[in-house]
Amino acid sequence: MAEINGKYEEINDVNLLDYLIANKYRVDRVVIDYNGEIVKKLEFSKINIKNTDKIEIVCFVGGG
């Protein structure tokens, strides 16, 4: 199972961009650590999540 933000999920060959959209992340406001590497936004659709992956999704929010 893939570890995403510290929780384990069964992933069935979905790409990172589709995962983010399906889980209602604002793609323009996230940074992804994929197996210890920061991923460029242009690469999100090229990465297929595997059950051995470790992913951290960091979201930026505005405020004041």
Residue, then its C-alpha position, 0 to 999 in steps of 0.5 A: m500500500a502507498e503511504i500518503n501523508g502518513k496514511y496507507e492507501e491501496i492504489n490501483d495504477v492512478n497517476l499523481l495528477d488524477y489522485l490529487i484531483a479526485n481527492k479535491y486538492r488544489v493542484d496549483r497550491v500543493v508541493i509533492d514529495y514523492n519518495g524523497e524528491i520534490v516533483k515539478k507540477l508538469e510531472f504530476s501526470k507522468i507519475n503513476i502511484k505504486n503501492t510501494d511509494k511514499i508521498e507527502i502532499v503539502c498544501f499552501v493556504g492564504g491567510g492573514 
